């Protein structure tokens, strides 16, 4: 959370920026080093945010859905709930460019869909890794959002 949030220090002078994480040490660090101008809080693994419906104009989830094994659909719906009608959800995902370096496996587009590695590993040890194929994202996430673009980065 803090690695990305701190990049918006100048913008936080004129706009409200929030950060949340399930990892309490990360939240504590951000509270100590980044607040103010930012606002941070700890969330639970189950989807529920304290903000009102339509609160955010932009939600970015960098390296979030890359670790959500359970409740991914609930989190998508929760993000939709707190996002303004004309808002934007920007999400990173692990795909073709990362499977070989992380898992040592070749990418198999038709077989991946949503592929979980290291399931059950604690977040203190990096947590699980979740890979997604673009076709799977369009088919599943497209039920909750109009997908504007899916871009991949190959290493």
ABEGO torsion letter per residue (X at the ends): XAAAAAAAAAAAAABBBBBBBABAAAAAAAAAAAOOABBBBBBBABBBBABBBGABABBBBBGAAAABABGAAAAAAAAAAABBAABBBBBBBBBAAAAAAAAGBBBBAAAAEBBBBGBGBBAAAGEBBBBBBAAAAAAAAAAABBBABBBBBBX
